[in-house]
Amino acid sequence: MDEDASQESTGALVVDEDQDELMEEMSMDERRERLKRARWNVFLSLGLAAIMFAFALVPMPFSAEYDGFTTSAEKDLGYVWGLPLSGEGVFDVPVVVEVTASEPPREANISIGVFILQEADCASNLGSATELARAGDSHAHQFQASAERILPDEVYEFEFAIDPGQYCLIVEYFDEDEAKILDGNADLSVSGRLYPNQFFAGLFGVFGLALSGFAFTGAQKHGAALRRILEGESETVESKVLAAANQAAVSAGPSGPPSAGPSGPPPSAPSSEPAAVPPSVETSGAPVDGTFEPAENGYFFRKLPDGTYDQTVYVQGEDGQYTAYQAP
């Protein structure tokens, strides 16, 4: 099997010292693809979370009208689903009931009472269930009464939290002695909202947020790795050596202020001995003053007699001579 076939079958590049440049290029392509997928995962996870949270806020509406024969408004709410945990808790299903007193009874100090009863048959006699609800000892049978004055066409809101199950709704007028008012000419209307999807949709929304967090972390890692590769490719060998030389020159800066100059003119008689000549090295046939100091990766930089550095990068040949580096 040749090299191209092995690359296609495994999806990865075979490591070879002679193919470093090609391997780096393939690595960049793979990282770009992974970064793209990670960003899409972030968007998809955030979209899922937004949809779930919006779905959790979508209510299930219901309504009921006043019946003059029973002198109440009754509604079979059906089965309310939710987390099957009995008793009052944070996982209860919220219920909002709005009662409009279209035509309240002509009595003083009347109130509106709302029953929510967990009963399988709403058509049966629910007298005992309403008494249990008014006692206030059962979470499955709840009762609330308005505390403010009842005015015509005013809307009164009641909020409940119930467990999953089959429920019946009853709304009635009560007098000042908390007895039911049997007035067939009175009238009211009921509208309400159930939120059974709050827990399940909220749970999936939190899960979507967690996924988006993991995807965002992965995208950050891939993006940082890709930036490091791109920054490393934009820096050439010459720029790396020059940067090292400049750093060494800055680090080896003057240790103190310059010494004072001569206090008088030079002597008139020249010395009989010749002046010392700085060492030189032959580079390409021409003498070059200064000393060569090694840098990284086999490169050298030249330190001039005055302590500064030449900006040319040198390499040492097999004959020991230093020549200026020529980029291929």
QUIDAMO-V751312 format. One record per backbone hydrogen bond with DSSP energy under -1.0 kcal/mol. CO is the residue of the C=O (numbers start at 1). NH is the residue of the N-H. E is the energy in kcal/mol with one decimal. If there is no record, write none. Layout:
# QUIDAMO-V751312
co->{CO	CO}
nh->{NH	NH}
e->{E	E}
This chain:
# QUIDAMO-V751312
co->{2	3	4	5	6	7	16	19	20	21	22	23	24	25	26	27	28	29	30	31	32	33	34	35	36	37	38	39	40	41	42	43	44	45	46	47	48	49	50	51	52	55	60	62	64	67	67	72	73	75	78	80	83	89	93	94	95	96	97	98	99	100	100	101	103	105	111	112	113	114	115	116	117	117	126	127	128	129	130	131	140	142	144	151	154	156	158	160	162	165	167	168	169	170	171	172	173	174	175	179	181	183	187	188	189	190	191	192	193	194	197	198	199	200	201	202	203	204	205	206	207	208	209	210	211	212	213	214	215	216	217	218	219	220	221	222	223	224	225	226	227	228	229	230	236	237	238	239	240	241	242	243	244	245	246	247	248	250	279	281	283	286	288	291	293	296	299	300	301	302	303	304	308	313	314	315	317	321	323}
nh->{6	7	8	9	10	11	19	23	24	25	26	27	28	29	30	31	32	33	34	35	36	37	38	39	40	41	42	43	44	45	46	47	48	49	50	51	52	53	54	55	56	58	194	192	190	71	72	67	171	169	167	165	85	92	162	195	160	193	158	191	156	102	189	153	187	107	174	146	172	144	170	142	119	168	130	131	132	133	134	135	118	116	114	154	101	99	97	95	93	80	77	117	75	115	73	113	181	111	178	175	183	186	103	66	100	64	98	62	96	60	201	202	203	204	205	206	207	208	209	210	211	212	213	214	215	216	217	218	219	220	221	222	223	224	225	226	227	228	229	230	231	232	233	234	240	241	242	243	244	245	246	247	248	249	250	251	252	253	290	288	286	283	281	303	301	299	295	314	293	310	291	307	304	325	300	323	320	317	315}
e->{-1.7	-1.9	-2.1	-2.1	-1.9	-1.9	-1.9	-2.4	-2.2	-1.9	-2.2	-2.3	-2.0	-1.9	-2.4	-2.3	-2.5	-2.2	-2.5	-2.7	-2.2	-2.4	-2.6	-2.1	-2.1	-2.2	-1.8	-2.1	-2.7	-2.4	-2.4	-2.4	-2.5	-2.4	-2.4	-2.3	-2.4	-2.5	-2.2	-2.4	-2.0	-1.0	-1.7	-2.6	-2.8	-1.5	-1.2	-2.4	-2.3	-3.1	-1.7	-1.9	-2.7	-1.3	-2.2	-1.7	-3.0	-2.4	-2.9	-2.4	-2.8	-2.0	-1.9	-3.5	-2.5	-1.8	-2.7	-2.3	-2.4	-2.0	-2.1	-2.6	-1.4	-2.6	-2.3	-2.0	-2.0	-2.0	-2.3	-1.4	-1.6	-2.3	-3.1	-1.6	-2.4	-3.1	-3.2	-2.6	-3.2	-3.1	-1.4	-2.7	-2.4	-3.5	-2.5	-2.9	-2.5	-2.4	-1.9	-2.5	-1.2	-1.0	-2.2	-1.2	-2.8	-2.2	-3.6	-1.8	-2.4	-2.9	-2.1	-1.4	-2.4	-2.0	-2.2	-2.4	-2.1	-2.3	-2.0	-2.3	-2.3	-2.2	-1.9	-2.1	-2.7	-2.4	-2.1	-2.3	-2.4	-2.2	-1.9	-2.5	-2.5	-2.3	-2.3	-2.3	-2.2	-2.1	-1.9	-2.4	-2.6	-2.2	-2.1	-1.7	-1.8	-2.3	-2.9	-2.1	-2.0	-2.5	-2.8	-2.2	-2.2	-2.4	-2.4	-2.4	-2.3	-1.2	-1.3	-1.6	-1.6	-2.4	-2.3	-3.5	-2.4	-1.2	-4.0	-2.7	-2.9	-2.8	-2.1	-2.2	-2.9	-3.8	-2.6	-2.7	-1.5	-3.1	-2.8}
